Amino acid sequence: MAKHYHVLVGMRGLYMPDVNEAFGSRKEAEASARAYADQMRDQGDPVSGSARQGYLVGDDYSIEIADCAEADCLADLEAS
């Protein structure tokens, strides 16, 4: 199975993330995470952290990248 990455955005703990996007490379995933962080900053939300380590948005939200090798996720990558 090919390793890929998910950008997860949502309430801390990410039990039910608001965003779950799959990317074929870590570089693409980090660019997406940075874009979400920039968007939230532009909306006035305090954002701390980095794409590599994850972002904390205010007290309740986070943006994280997760490694994955599950085959089901790859169908989403191939469709885009």
Secondary structure, DSSP 8 states (H G I E B T S, - for coil): ---EEEEEEEETT-SS-SEEEEESSHHHHHHHHHHHHHHHHHTT--EEEETTTEEEETTTEEEEEEEE--HHHHHHHHH-
